[in-house]
Amino acid sequence: MANERTDTKGTGSVTVTLIKSPTGFNRSQLAVVRGLGLRRIRHSVKLKDTPDVRGMIHKVRHLVTAE
């Protein structure tokens, strides 16, 4: 669930995949997608599980999946 609080003491990393193009959405959401390191659809990156990264994922939760 996107609104559930997660424990950062678990695995320590999260895999984020871009599933939908940020074209047509707010430009700040494009900046967040680029800030996560995602470049194209179905591109995945492994990031450290921090509150900052979780906030970025939450902002573009309609464009990405997190595992």
PyMOL Python script that loads the backbone (N, CA, C, O; Angstrom):
from pymol import cmd

cmd.read_pdbstr("""\
ATOM      1  N   MET A   1       0.832  -1.173   0.000  1.00  0.00           N
ATOM      2  CA  MET A   1       0.000   0.000   0.000  1.00  0.00           C
ATOM      3  C   MET A   1       0.879   1.239   0.000  1.00  0.00           C
ATOM      4  O   MET A   1       1.907   1.277   0.676  1.00  0.00           O
ATOM      5  N   ALA A   2       0.486   2.228  -0.740  1.00  0.00           N
ATOM      6  CA  ALA A   2       1.292   3.427  -0.884  1.00  0.00           C
ATOM      7  C   ALA A   2       1.314   4.269   0.393  1.00  0.00           C
ATOM      8  O   ALA A   2       2.299   4.963   0.646  1.00  0.00           O
ATOM      9  N   ASN A   3       0.265   4.223   1.192  1.00  0.00           N
ATOM     10  CA  ASN A   3       0.204   5.077   2.366  1.00  0.00           C
ATOM     11  C   ASN A   3       0.713   4.412   3.635  1.00  0.00           C
ATOM     12  O   ASN A   3       0.779   5.057   4.682  1.00  0.00           O
ATOM     13  N   GLU A   4       1.069   3.154   3.565  1.00  0.00           N
ATOM     14  CA  GLU A   4       1.574   2.476   4.751  1.00  0.00           C
ATOM     15  C   GLU A   4       2.988   2.921   5.056  1.00  0.00           C
ATOM     16  O   GLU A   4       3.790   3.151   4.150  1.00  0.00           O
ATOM     17  N   ARG A   5       3.282   3.038   6.307  1.00  0.00           N
ATOM     18  CA  ARG A   5       4.625   3.396   6.737  1.00  0.00           C
ATOM     19  C   ARG A   5       5.495   2.145   6.685  1.00  0.00           C
ATOM     20  O   ARG A   5       5.067   1.065   7.091  1.00  0.00           O
ATOM     21  N   THR A   6       6.715   2.297   6.185  1.00  0.00           N
ATOM     22  CA  THR A   6       7.600   1.149   6.062  1.00  0.00           C
ATOM     23  C   THR A   6       8.761   1.280   7.024  1.00  0.00           C
ATOM     24  O   THR A   6       9.172   2.384   7.381  1.00  0.00           O
ATOM     25  N   ASP A   7       9.274   0.158   7.430  1.00  0.00           N
ATOM     26  CA  ASP A   7      10.414   0.124   8.333  1.00  0.00           C
ATOM     27  C   ASP A   7      11.692   0.157   7.506  1.00  0.00           C
ATOM     28  O   ASP A   7      11.877  -0.690   6.632  1.00  0.00           O
ATOM     29  N   THR A   8      12.584   1.124   7.765  1.00  0.00           N
ATOM     30  CA  THR A   8      13.802   1.254   6.976  1.00  0.00           C
ATOM     31  C   THR A   8      14.910   0.350   7.493  1.00  0.00           C
ATOM     32  O   THR A   8      16.012   0.361   6.945  1.00  0.00           O
ATOM     33  N   LYS A   9      14.644  -0.440   8.544  1.00  0.00           N
ATOM     34  CA  LYS A   9      15.676  -1.316   9.086  1.00  0.00           C
ATOM     35  C   LYS A   9      15.651  -2.695   8.434  1.00  0.00           C
ATOM     36  O   LYS A   9      16.421  -3.571   8.827  1.00  0.00           O
ATOM     37  N   GLY A  10      14.788  -2.903   7.455  1.00  0.00           N
ATOM     38  CA  GLY A  10      14.663  -4.196   6.792  1.00  0.00           C
ATOM     39  C   GLY A  10      15.808  -4.469   5.839  1.00  0.00           C
ATOM     40  O   GLY A  10      16.961  -4.560   6.262  1.00  0.00           O
ATOM     41  N   THR A  11      15.505  -4.598   4.566  1.00  0.00           N
ATOM     42  CA  THR A  11      16.512  -4.955   3.566  1.00  0.00           C
ATOM     43  C   THR A  11      17.456  -3.815   3.262  1.00  0.00           C
ATOM     44  O   THR A  11      18.610  -4.056   2.910  1.00  0.00           O
ATOM     45  N   GLY A  12      17.009  -2.595   3.386  1.00  0.00           N
ATOM     46  CA  GLY A  12      17.880  -1.457   3.142  1.00  0.00           C
ATOM     47  C   GLY A  12      17.876  -0.971   1.717  1.00  0.00           C
ATOM     48  O   GLY A  12      18.561   0.004   1.407  1.00  0.00           O
ATOM     49  N   SER A  13      17.119  -1.621   0.818  1.00  0.00           N
ATOM     50  CA  SER A  13      17.052  -1.150  -0.557  1.00  0.00           C
ATOM     51  C   SER A  13      15.659  -1.409  -1.119  1.00  0.00           C
ATOM     52  O   SER A  13      14.920  -2.272  -0.646  1.00  0.00           O
ATOM     53  N   VAL A  14      15.333  -0.635  -2.140  1.00  0.00           N
ATOM     54  CA  VAL A  14      14.046  -0.766  -2.803  1.00  0.00           C
ATOM     55  C   VAL A  14      14.295  -0.676  -4.305  1.00  0.00           C
ATOM     56  O   VAL A  14      15.106   0.131  -4.758  1.00  0.00           O
ATOM     57  N   THR A  15      13.597  -1.506  -5.072  1.00  0.00           N
ATOM     58  CA  THR A  15      13.703  -1.483  -6.526  1.00  0.00           C
ATOM     59  C   THR A  15      12.512  -0.726  -7.083  1.00  0.00           C
ATOM     60  O   THR A  15      11.361  -1.060  -6.803  1.00  0.00           O
ATOM     61  N   VAL A  16      12.803   0.304  -7.878  1.00  0.00           N
ATOM     62  CA  VAL A  16      11.770   1.151  -8.457  1.00  0.00           C
ATOM     63  C   VAL A  16      11.787   0.967  -9.972  1.00  0.00           C
ATOM     64  O   VAL A  16      12.849   1.012 -10.594  1.00  0.00           O
ATOM     65  N   THR A  17      10.617   0.762 -10.561  1.00  0.00           N
ATOM     66  CA  THR A  17      10.485   0.565 -12.001  1.00  0.00           C
ATOM     67  C   THR A  17       9.493   1.576 -12.555  1.00  0.00           C
ATOM     68  O   THR A  17       8.401   1.741 -12.013  1.00  0.00           O
ATOM     69  N   LEU A  18       9.870   2.251 -13.630  1.00  0.00           N
ATOM     70  CA  LEU A  18       8.972   3.187 -14.306  1.00  0.00           C
ATOM     71  C   LEU A  18       8.018   2.389 -15.184  1.00  0.00           C
ATOM     72  O   LEU A  18       8.457   1.654 -16.068  1.00  0.00           O
ATOM     73  N   ILE A  19       6.703   2.528 -14.946  1.00  0.00           N
ATOM     74  CA  ILE A  19       5.730   1.758 -15.711  1.00  0.00           C
ATOM     75  C   ILE A  19       4.898   2.638 -16.631  1.00  0.00           C
ATOM     76  O   ILE A  19       4.245   2.128 -17.542  1.00  0.00           O
ATOM     77  N   LYS A  20       4.907   3.951 -16.413  1.00  0.00           N
ATOM     78  CA  LYS A  20       4.116   4.855 -17.228  1.00  0.00           C
ATOM     79  C   LYS A  20       4.926   6.108 -17.490  1.00  0.00           C
ATOM     80  O   LYS A  20       5.672   6.562 -16.622  1.00  0.00           O
ATOM     81  N   SER A  21       4.785   6.665 -18.674  1.00  0.00           N
ATOM     82  CA  SER A  21       5.548   7.845 -19.058  1.00  0.00           C
ATOM     83  C   SER A  21       5.080   9.081 -18.280  1.00  0.00           C
ATOM     84  O   SER A  21       3.879   9.273 -18.092  1.00  0.00           O
ATOM     85  N   PRO A  22       6.020   9.919 -17.830  1.00  0.00           N
ATOM     86  CA  PRO A  22       5.643  11.146 -17.138  1.00  0.00           C
ATOM     87  C   PRO A  22       5.175  12.254 -18.083  1.00  0.00           C
ATOM     88  O   PRO A  22       4.797  13.332 -17.626  1.00  0.00           O
ATOM     89  N   THR A  23       5.197  12.004 -19.388  1.00  0.00           N
ATOM     90  CA  THR A  23       4.715  12.988 -20.356  1.00  0.00           C
ATOM     91  C   THR A  23       3.229  13.253 -20.125  1.00  0.00           C
ATOM     92  O   THR A  23       2.435  12.320 -20.000  1.00  0.00           O
ATOM     93  N   GLY A  24       2.869  14.508 -20.071  1.00  0.00           N
ATOM     94  CA  GLY A  24       1.480  14.877 -19.846  1.00  0.00           C
ATOM     95  C   GLY A  24       1.154  15.142 -18.393  1.00  0.00           C
ATOM     96  O   GLY A  24       0.048  15.584 -18.082  1.00  0.00           O
ATOM     97  N   PHE A  25       2.091  14.883 -17.493  1.00  0.00           N
ATOM     98  CA  PHE A  25       1.899  15.167 -16.080  1.00  0.00           C
ATOM     99  C   PHE A  25       2.693  16.422 -15.718  1.00  0.00           C
ATOM    100  O   PHE A  25       3.403  16.980 -16.555  1.00  0.00           O
ATOM    101  N   ASN A  26       2.571  16.842 -14.512  1.00  0.00           N
ATOM    102  CA  ASN A  26       3.261  18.031 -14.027  1.00  0.00           C
ATOM    103  C   ASN A  26       4.780  17.902 -14.201  1.00  0.00           C
ATOM    104  O   ASN A  26       5.330  16.813 -14.039  1.00  0.00           O
ATOM    105  N   ARG A  27       5.449  18.993 -14.527  1.00  0.00           N
ATOM    106  CA  ARG A  27       6.900  18.950 -14.749  1.00  0.00           C
ATOM    107  C   ARG A  27       7.673  18.572 -13.499  1.00  0.00           C
ATOM    108  O   ARG A  27       8.754  17.989 -13.592  1.00  0.00           O
ATOM    109  N   SER A  28       7.140  18.891 -12.345  1.00  0.00           N
ATOM    110  CA  SER A  28       7.841  18.511 -11.117  1.00  0.00           C
ATOM    111  C   SER A  28       7.865  16.989 -10.962  1.00  0.00           C
ATOM    112  O   SER A  28       8.799  16.443 -10.374  1.00  0.00           O
ATOM    113  N   GLN A  29       6.849  16.305 -11.483  1.00  0.00           N
ATOM    114  CA  GLN A  29       6.843  14.847 -11.431  1.00  0.00           C
ATOM    115  C   GLN A  29       7.891  14.270 -12.367  1.00  0.00           C
ATOM    116  O   GLN A  29       8.499  13.247 -12.052  1.00  0.00           O
ATOM    117  N   LEU A  30       8.116  14.908 -13.519  1.00  0.00           N
ATOM    118  CA  LEU A  30       9.196  14.496 -14.403  1.00  0.00           C
ATOM    119  C   LEU A  30      10.536  14.655 -13.702  1.00  0.00           C
ATOM    120  O   LEU A  30      11.412  13.800 -13.831  1.00  0.00           O
ATOM    121  N   ALA A  31      10.699  15.741 -12.962  1.00  0.00           N
ATOM    122  CA  ALA A  31      11.942  15.973 -12.225  1.00  0.00           C
ATOM    123  C   ALA A  31      12.150  14.905 -11.153  1.00  0.00           C
ATOM    124  O   ALA A  31      13.282  14.480 -10.920  1.00  0.00           O
ATOM    125  N   VAL A  32      11.085  14.472 -10.504  1.00  0.00           N
ATOM    126  CA  VAL A  32      11.194  13.426  -9.490  1.00  0.00           C
ATOM    127  C   VAL A  32      11.587  12.100 -10.128  1.00  0.00           C
ATOM    128  O   VAL A  32      12.425  11.374  -9.593  1.00  0.00           O
ATOM    129  N   VAL A  33      10.985  11.783 -11.271  1.00  0.00           N
ATOM    130  CA  VAL A  33      11.325  10.540 -11.976  1.00  0.00           C
ATOM    131  C   VAL A  33      12.800  10.561 -12.366  1.00  0.00           C
ATOM    132  O   VAL A  33      13.501   9.565 -12.189  1.00  0.00           O
ATOM    133  N   ARG A  34      13.273  11.682 -12.893  1.00  0.00           N
ATOM    134  CA  ARG A  34      14.686  11.801 -13.257  1.00  0.00           C
ATOM    135  C   ARG A  34      15.573  11.749 -12.009  1.00  0.00           C
ATOM    136  O   ARG A  34      16.667  11.186 -12.047  1.00  0.00           O
ATOM    137  N   GLY A  35      15.104  12.329 -10.917  1.00  0.00           N
ATOM    138  CA  GLY A  35      15.854  12.301  -9.668  1.00  0.00           C
ATOM    139  C   GLY A  35      15.992  10.899  -9.098  1.00  0.00           C
ATOM    140  O   GLY A  35      16.968  10.595  -8.411  1.00  0.00           O
ATOM    141  N   LEU A  36      15.022  10.050  -9.379  1.00  0.00           N
ATOM    142  CA  LEU A  36      15.110   8.654  -8.961  1.00  0.00           C
ATOM    143  C   LEU A  36      16.067   7.863  -9.843  1.00  0.00           C
ATOM    144  O   LEU A  36      16.448   6.745  -9.498  1.00  0.00           O
ATOM    145  N   GLY A  37      16.457   8.435 -10.979  1.00  0.00           N
ATOM    146  CA  GLY A  37      17.387   7.767 -11.878  1.00  0.00           C
ATOM    147  C   GLY A  37      16.705   6.951 -12.960  1.00  0.00           C
ATOM    148  O   GLY A  37      17.348   6.142 -13.628  1.00  0.00           O
ATOM    149  N   LEU A  38      15.411   7.156 -13.136  1.00  0.00           N
ATOM    150  CA  LEU A  38      14.665   6.410 -14.146  1.00  0.00           C
ATOM    151  C   LEU A  38      14.700   7.160 -15.464  1.00  0.00           C
ATOM    152  O   LEU A  38      14.451   8.365 -15.504  1.00  0.00           O
ATOM    153  N   ARG A  39      15.007   6.453 -16.545  1.00  0.00           N
ATOM    154  CA  ARG A  39      15.191   7.094 -17.841  1.00  0.00           C
ATOM    155  C   ARG A  39      14.135   6.724 -18.865  1.00  0.00           C
ATOM    156  O   ARG A  39      13.778   7.559 -19.696  1.00  0.00           O
ATOM    157  N   ARG A  40      13.627   5.516 -18.835  1.00  0.00           N
ATOM    158  CA  ARG A  40      12.667   5.074 -19.844  1.00  0.00           C
ATOM    159  C   ARG A  40      11.704   4.068 -19.201  1.00  0.00           C
ATOM    160  O   ARG A  40      11.939   3.587 -18.092  1.00  0.00           O
ATOM    161  N   ILE A  41      10.635   3.765 -19.906  1.00  0.00           N
ATOM    162  CA  ILE A  41       9.639   2.826 -19.408  1.00  0.00           C
ATOM    163  C   ILE A  41      10.281   1.448 -19.255  1.00  0.00           C
ATOM    164  O   ILE A  41      11.071   1.027 -20.099  1.00  0.00           O
ATOM    165  N   ARG A  42       9.938   0.756 -18.180  1.00  0.00           N
ATOM    166  CA  ARG A  42      10.464  -0.555 -17.770  1.00  0.00           C
ATOM    167  C   ARG A  42      11.927  -0.486 -17.329  1.00  0.00           C
ATOM    168  O   ARG A  42      12.585  -1.522 -17.229  1.00  0.00           O
ATOM    169  N   HIS A  43      12.441   0.698 -17.069  1.00  0.00           N
ATOM    170  CA  HIS A  43      13.788   0.846 -16.521  1.00  0.00           C
ATOM    171  C   HIS A  43      13.681   0.726 -15.002  1.00  0.00           C
ATOM    172  O   HIS A  43      12.825   1.360 -14.385  1.00  0.00           O
ATOM    173  N   SER A  44      14.546  -0.083 -14.405  1.00  0.00           N
ATOM    174  CA  SER A  44      14.524  -0.306 -12.961  1.00  0.00           C
ATOM    175  C   SER A  44      15.833   0.159 -12.343  1.00  0.00           C
ATOM    176  O   SER A  44      16.903   0.021 -12.937  1.00  0.00           O
ATOM    177  N   VAL A  45      15.728   0.708 -11.151  1.00  0.00           N
ATOM    178  CA  VAL A  45      16.907   1.096 -10.388  1.00  0.00           C
ATOM    179  C   VAL A  45      16.738   0.592  -8.964  1.00  0.00           C
ATOM    180  O   VAL A  45      15.621   0.497  -8.454  1.00  0.00           O
ATOM    181  N   LYS A  46      17.846   0.274  -8.336  1.00  0.00           N
ATOM    182  CA  LYS A  46      17.839  -0.157  -6.942  1.00  0.00           C
ATOM    183  C   LYS A  46      18.361   1.008  -6.118  1.00  0.00           C
ATOM    184  O   LYS A  46      19.475   1.481  -6.341  1.00  0.00           O
ATOM    185  N   LEU A  47      17.562   1.469  -5.166  1.00  0.00           N
ATOM    186  CA  LEU A  47      17.889   2.634  -4.356  1.00  0.00           C
ATOM    187  C   LEU A  47      17.885   2.277  -2.882  1.00  0.00           C
ATOM    188  O   LEU A  47      17.250   1.310  -2.460  1.00  0.00           O
ATOM    189  N   LYS A  48      18.598   3.064  -2.115  1.00  0.00           N
ATOM    190  CA  LYS A  48      18.620   2.901  -0.671  1.00  0.00           C
ATOM    191  C   LYS A  48      17.243   3.281  -0.115  1.00  0.00           C
ATOM    192  O   LYS A  48      16.649   4.274  -0.536  1.00  0.00           O
ATOM    193  N   ASP A  49      16.752   2.496   0.817  1.00  0.00           N
ATOM    194  CA  ASP A  49      15.418   2.717   1.377  1.00  0.00           C
ATOM    195  C   ASP A  49      15.501   3.776   2.477  1.00  0.00           C
ATOM    196  O   ASP A  49      15.728   3.461   3.645  1.00  0.00           O
ATOM    197  N   THR A  50      15.311   5.037   2.079  1.00  0.00           N
ATOM    198  CA  THR A  50      15.343   6.147   3.020  1.00  0.00           C
ATOM    199  C   THR A  50      14.004   6.884   2.964  1.00  0.00           C
ATOM    200  O   THR A  50      13.243   6.705   2.013  1.00  0.00           O
ATOM    201  N   PRO A  51      13.714   7.695   3.955  1.00  0.00           N
ATOM    202  CA  PRO A  51      12.473   8.477   3.915  1.00  0.00           C
ATOM    203  C   PRO A  51      12.409   9.421   2.715  1.00  0.00           C
ATOM    204  O   PRO A  51      11.325   9.674   2.189  1.00  0.00           O
ATOM    205  N   ASP A  52      13.558   9.947   2.276  1.00  0.00           N
ATOM    206  CA  ASP A  52      13.570  10.830   1.115  1.00  0.00           C
ATOM    207  C   ASP A  52      13.137  10.097  -0.144  1.00  0.00           C
ATOM    208  O   ASP A  52      12.315  10.596  -0.913  1.00  0.00           O
ATOM    209  N   VAL A  53      13.692   8.915  -0.348  1.00  0.00           N
ATOM    210  CA  VAL A  53      13.343   8.115  -1.525  1.00  0.00           C
ATOM    211  C   VAL A  53      11.882   7.685  -1.441  1.00  0.00           C
ATOM    212  O   VAL A  53      11.178   7.707  -2.451  1.00  0.00           O
ATOM    213  N   ARG A  54      11.419   7.300  -0.267  1.00  0.00           N
ATOM    214  CA  ARG A  54      10.021   6.907  -0.096  1.00  0.00           C
ATOM    215  C   ARG A  54       9.081   8.065  -0.436  1.00  0.00           C
ATOM    216  O   ARG A  54       8.021   7.852  -1.025  1.00  0.00           O
ATOM    217  N   GLY A  55       9.466   9.284  -0.068  1.00  0.00           N
ATOM    218  CA  GLY A  55       8.655  10.455  -0.401  1.00  0.00           C
ATOM    219  C   GLY A  55       8.599  10.700  -1.898  1.00  0.00           C
ATOM    220  O   GLY A  55       7.553  11.065  -2.435  1.00  0.00           O
ATOM    221  N   MET A  56       9.729  10.498  -2.576  1.00  0.00           N
ATOM    222  CA  MET A  56       9.761  10.665  -4.027  1.00  0.00           C
ATOM    223  C   MET A  56       8.889   9.610  -4.708  1.00  0.00           C
ATOM    224  O   MET A  56       8.158   9.912  -5.651  1.00  0.00           O
ATOM    225  N   ILE A  57       8.973   8.379  -4.226  1.00  0.00           N
ATOM    226  CA  ILE A  57       8.146   7.303  -4.784  1.00  0.00           C
ATOM    227  C   ILE A  57       6.666   7.619  -4.560  1.00  0.00           C
ATOM    228  O   ILE A  57       5.837   7.392  -5.442  1.00  0.00           O
ATOM    229  N   HIS A  58       6.345   8.135  -3.393  1.00  0.00           N
ATOM    230  CA  HIS A  58       4.950   8.459  -3.090  1.00  0.00           C
ATOM    231  C   HIS A  58       4.420   9.547  -4.020  1.00  0.00           C
ATOM    232  O   HIS A  58       3.253   9.514  -4.408  1.00  0.00           O
ATOM    233  N   LYS A  59       5.268  10.510  -4.380  1.00  0.00           N
ATOM    234  CA  LYS A  59       4.838  11.612  -5.240  1.00  0.00           C
ATOM    235  C   LYS A  59       4.496  11.133  -6.651  1.00  0.00           C
ATOM    236  O   LYS A  59       3.607  11.688  -7.295  1.00  0.00           O
ATOM    237  N   VAL A  60       5.200  10.104  -7.132  1.00  0.00           N
ATOM    238  CA  VAL A  60       4.949   9.604  -8.499  1.00  0.00           C
ATOM    239  C   VAL A  60       4.460   8.164  -8.463  1.00  0.00           C
ATOM    240  O   VAL A  60       4.768   7.386  -9.366  1.00  0.00           O
ATOM    241  N   ARG A  61       3.706   7.800  -7.442  1.00  0.00           N
ATOM    242  CA  ARG A  61       3.253   6.422  -7.254  1.00  0.00           C
ATOM    243  C   ARG A  61       2.365   5.940  -8.390  1.00  0.00           C
ATOM    244  O   ARG A  61       2.226   4.731  -8.580  1.00  0.00           O
ATOM    245  N   HIS A  62       1.761   6.846  -9.153  1.00  0.00           N
ATOM    246  CA  HIS A  62       0.930   6.454 -10.290  1.00  0.00           C
ATOM    247  C   HIS A  62       1.773   6.149 -11.533  1.00  0.00           C
ATOM    248  O   HIS A  62       1.243   5.651 -12.526  1.00  0.00           O
ATOM    249  N   LEU A  63       3.078   6.441 -11.491  1.00  0.00           N
ATOM    250  CA  LEU A  63       3.967   6.211 -12.622  1.00  0.00           C
ATOM    251  C   LEU A  63       4.936   5.064 -12.402  1.00  0.00           C
ATOM    252  O   LEU A  63       5.502   4.553 -13.368  1.00  0.00           O
ATOM    253  N   VAL A  64       5.146   4.644 -11.159  1.00  0.00           N
ATOM    254  CA  VAL A  64       6.176   3.669 -10.841  1.00  0.00           C
ATOM    255  C   VAL A  64       5.616   2.526 -10.002  1.00  0.00           C
ATOM    256  O   VAL A  64       4.523   2.617  -9.441  1.00  0.00           O
ATOM    257  N   THR A  65       6.396   1.446  -9.932  1.00  0.00           N
ATOM    258  CA  THR A  65       6.133   0.391  -8.963  1.00  0.00           C
ATOM    259  C   THR A  65       7.381   0.254  -8.104  1.00  0.00           C
ATOM    260  O   THR A  65       8.501   0.426  -8.583  1.00  0.00           O
ATOM    261  N   ALA A  66       7.175  -0.057  -6.832  1.00  0.00           N
ATOM    262  CA  ALA A  66       8.280  -0.223  -5.892  1.00  0.00           C
ATOM    263  C   ALA A  66       8.173  -1.607  -5.265  1.00  0.00           C
ATOM    264  O   ALA A  66       7.097  -2.049  -4.861  1.00  0.00           O
ATOM    265  N   GLU A  67       9.322  -2.278  -5.195  1.00  0.00           N
ATOM    266  CA  GLU A  67       9.369  -3.627  -4.613  1.00  0.00           C
ATOM    267  C   GLU A  67      10.444  -3.688  -3.566  1.00  0.00           C
ATOM    268  O   GLU A  67      10.649  -4.735  -2.953  1.00  0.00           O
TER     269      GLU A  67
END
""", "prot")
cmd.dss("prot")
cmd.show_as("cartoon", "prot")
cmd.util.cbc("prot")
cmd.orient("prot")
